[in-house]
Amino acid sequence: MLTGQFTNHSWPNCMKLAQTLELETLYKPLIPIIYLQVALQIAQVRGLDASQLAQMIGLKPQQLQDGQELITPLMHAWLIGLMIEQSGENGLGFEIGLRLSPTVHGQLGQAMLCCASLRQALDIASRFWHLRERLIQFEFKVHHSVGVVHLQTEVAYPDPLRRIHFDCMLAMFYRVTQILTCNMTAIGEIWLDYPAPEDATSEAMQRLYQQLPMVRYNMPSCQYRVPLELLDQPLVMANPEALAQAIAQCEREQSLLPQQQGQFLQAINVRLQRQEGGYASPAQLASALHLSLRTFRRRLQQEGSSYQVLLDTVKQRDALQLLEDQQLSIQQISSQLGYRNPANFSRVFKTWTGKTPTEYRALLAGKLLS
């Protein structure tokens, strides 16, 4: 639990604590401390006082020494915010992500290292990612000529925190791809659905961009996009026996997770898939989870979400995927997503992404990875 000192300190880098206090999820110990340790190492390299930073966020020395410790998302965000405030740079999310090799992700990282292909590694990451991260959902799918790591969240937390978190995770998946394929060139593209930072043209940010693949801002969603030919390229570190052992350990960790730590939303997402008759209703989902409709809605509220938020997230994901199939017309896609009028679908899609379906297809035609 956070100490009282946080309520008396200005929220660094324009983050509003009053907004954050309403989100119970941010106060739950969900994040492995290894990620915070990496951030503190970067702080030290930059000449910041790492010990003082740890003390300012209420982290005790014994917590830093315990590799199994979990910290709250708010503590992690607070640390990054302080680092940005003291350094004046906005690229820390990318910088931290680039330092997160597979080995920092515990048994999940070990499993990925032992996979036979990048496709298998990303499938396993999609299956077990909630063991490492419970605020942001990760999904891997193949869209025609590109593999897509798609990130989304059902928790509406502050924009500066979201930016740092997504920058970090997408840079991390890029670095993991480089390590697994033994290819240190710029692979793929990073898509971000928010504007470039104000200091994007600074010397420090330009040095950082040189370590990343093409980074595109103001895109319809947050993705890391990998060329299709890399997905099934044999990996030199493949080890079937070690992979089986690591997966077994991940399954054991999964069985020990408390139900409240992200599994409720995951259980809903599994059932909220596009079917022949459309998407499941709240009543159908509640019944499938053996809950009353009232309890179902209350549980969603406790998780900081709602049925409509989840449905819109799933529809947006499905729309992006369907639009990459040039054989489908806009009218066919709108019908598959449950919109009787294509104009309504276009309006909603523009609300989600800032672009019409036609504009998104034009963007793909010019920027789709070969």
Stockholm file with secondary structure:
# STOCKHOLM 1.0

chainA/1-370         MLTGQFTNHSWPNCMKLAQTLELETLYKPLIPIIYLQVALQIAQVRGLDASQLAQMIGLKPQQLQDGQELITPLMHAWLIGLMIEQSGENGLGFEIGLRLSPTVHGQLGQAMLCCASLRQALDIASRFWHLRERLIQFEFKVHHSVGVVHLQTEVAYPDPLRRIHFDCMLAMFYRVTQILTCNMTAIGEIWLDYPAPEDATSEAMQRLYQQLPMVRYNMPSCQYRVPLELLDQPLVMANPEALAQAIAQCEREQSLLPQQQGQFLQAINVRLQRQEGGYASPAQLASALHLSLRTFRRRLQQEGSSYQVLLDTVKQRDALQLLEDQQLSIQQISSQLGYRNPANFSRVFKTWTGKTPTEYRALLAGKLLS
#=GR chainA/1-370 SS CCCGGGGGSCCGGGCCHHHHTTCGGGGSCCEEHHHHHHHHHHHHHTTCCHHHHHHHTTCCHHHHHCTTCEECHHHHHHHHHHHHHHHCCSCHHHHHHHTCCGGGGHHHHHHHHTCSSHHHHHHHHHHHGGGTCSSSEEEEEEETTEEEEEEECSSCCCHHHHHHHHHHHHHHHHHHHHHHHTCCSCCSEEECSSCCCTTTTSHHHHHHHTTSSEEECSCSSEEEEEEHHHHTSCCTTCCHHHHHHHHHHHHHHHHHSCTTTTHHHHHHHHHCCCBTTBSCCHHHHHHHTTCCHHHHHHHHHHTTCCHHHHHHHHHHHHHHHHHTCTTSCHHHHHHHTTCSSHHHHHHHHHHHHSSCHHHHHHHHHHHCCC
#=GC SS_cons         CCCGGGGGSCCGGGCCHHHHTTCGGGGSCCEEHHHHHHHHHHHHHTTCCHHHHHHHTTCCHHHHHCTTCEECHHHHHHHHHHHHHHHCCSCHHHHHHHTCCGGGGHHHHHHHHTCSSHHHHHHHHHHHGGGTCSSSEEEEEEETTEEEEEEECSSCCCHHHHHHHHHHHHHHHHHHHHHHHTCCSCCSEEECSSCCCTTTTSHHHHHHHTTSSEEECSCSSEEEEEEHHHHTSCCTTCCHHHHHHHHHHHHHHHHHSCTTTTHHHHHHHHHCCCBTTBSCCHHHHHHHTTCCHHHHHHHHHHTTCCHHHHHHHHHHHHHHHHHTCTTSCHHHHHHHTTCSSHHHHHHHHHHHHSSCHHHHHHHHHHHCCC
//
